[in-house]
Amino acid sequence: MTAYTTTPSASRTATRGVLYVHSAPSALCPHVEWAVGGVLGVAVNLDWTPQPAQVGTYRAELSWTGAVGSAAAVASALKGWKHLRFEITEEPTSGSEGSRYSYTPELGVFHAVTGLHGDIMIPEDRLKAAVVKAALGDTTMLVEIDKLLGKQWDDELETFRHAGEGAPVRWLHQVV
């Protein structure tokens, strides 16, 4: 297991998170490493293992430490790539909420704000809008709650998550 550390910066708050690349074709793997390393500011070499849920693809996990907002930056760098599925989380700090980004080629990006224990926190205005849509008969409350929780992404990624159980986690530390 390799750990990466850089010189701390007094002006930026550090946080931690995990990147789960659920599936990537072999040709895309070095590009994922390059993109993630570019965002985090350190070279990234992932331990790629075959993804049994989709023949010909690979999976990897990376625990990282970096500046608040790094998960959003990594998600932005990786979104839109065909044949790539990933999730990235960012832990909350004393001055910021946590976050989770999920991506599939078919659905695009799902973002959720997360609390201290990883639970999705749904803003009041989004809940009110869901209630209004359901009350107007445009949809049901269950459908709206599923949207707010990213159920479509969870449904698509669940097979890939289970296929990766027991896979090694590489820790990446960047103190900013």
KOLVEX-446898 format. One record per residue (C-alpha): x, y, z; residue in one letter. Coordinates in steps of 0.5 Angstrom, whole numbers, plus 2048, in hexadecimal, padded with zeros to 3 digits. Layout:
BEGIN
XYZA;...
This chain:
BEGIN
800800800M;8038077FET;80180D802A;8028147FEY;80481A802T;805822800T;806828804T;80082B808P;7FD831806S;7FB83680CA;7F5839807S;7F2833805R;7EE82E809T;7EF826808A;7EA821808T;7EA819806R;7E7815801G;7E680F7FDV;7E680E7F6L;7E38077F3Y;7E48067ECV;7DF8017EBH;7E07FF7E4S;7E58027DEA;7E87FE7D8P;7EF7FD7D8S;7F18037D3A;7EE8087D8L;7F18067DEC;7F780A7DDP;7F38107DBH;7EF80F7E2V;7F680F7E6E;7F88157E2W;7F28197E3A;7F18187EAV;7F98197ECG;7F88207E8G;7F28227EDV;7F68207F3L;7FC8227F1G;80081C7F2V;8028167EDA;7FC8107EEV;7FE8097EDN;7F88057EEL;7F87FD7EFD;7F37FB7EAW;7EF7F47EBT;7EA7F17E6P;7E37F37E7Q;7DF7EC7E7P;7D97F07E5A;7DB7F27DEQ;7E07EE7DAV;7E67F27D8G;7E57F87DDT;7E97F97E3Y;7E87FC7EAR;7EC8007EFA;7EB8047F6E;7EF80A7F8L;7EF80D7FFS;7F18147FFW;7F281A803T;7F2821800G;7EE8287FFA;7E7829801V;7E48287FAG;7E98237F7S;7E381E7F6A;7DF8237F2A;7E58247EEA;7E781D7EDV;7E081C7EBA;7E08227E6S;7E681F7E3A;7E48187E2L;7DC8197E0K;7DA8187D9G;7DF8127D7W;7DC80D7D4K;7DC8067D7H;7DE8097DEL;7DB8087E4R;7DD80B7EBF;7DB80E7F1E;7DF8137F6I;7DE8157FDT;7E081B801E;7E081B808E;7DD82180CP;7E1826810T;7E082B815S;7DE83080FG;7DB82C80AS;7D6826809E;7D8820806G;7D781D7FFS;7D68177FAR;7D68177F3Y;7D48117EFS;7D58117E7Y;7D280C7E2T;7D380D7DAP;7CB80C7DAE;7C98107DFL;7CE8167E0G;7D08197E7V;7CC8187EDF;7CF81D7F3H;7CC81C7FAA;7CE820800V;7D081C806T;7D081C80DG;7D581A813L;7D3813812H;7D381380BG;7CB81380AD;7C8817805I;7C681E807M;7C0821803I;7BF828803P;7B882B805E;7B782E7FED;7B88287FAR;7B38247FFL;7AE82A7FFK;7AE8297F7A;7AD8227F7A;7A78237FCV;7A48287F7V;7A68237F1K;7A281D7F4A;79C8227F6A;79B8247EFL;79B81D7EDG;7A181E7E8D;7A48187ECT;7A48147F3T;7A88167F9M;7AC80F7F9L;7AE8117F2V;7B18187F4E;7B48157FAI;7B88107F6D;7BA8157F1K;7BD8197F7L;7C08137FAL;7C38117F3G;7C080A7F3K;7C180A7EBQ;7C980A7ECW;7C98067F2D;7C58007EED;7C98017E9E;7D08017EDL;7CE7FB7F2E;7D07F67EET;7D77F97EDF;7D77FA7F4R;7D67F37F6H;7DB7F07F1A;7E07F47F4G;7DF7F27FBE;7E67F07FEG;7EA7F47F9A;7F07F87FCP;7F07FF7FEV;7F68047FCR;7F780A801W;7F98107FEL;7FA816803H;7FB81D800Q;7FB822806V;7F9829803V;
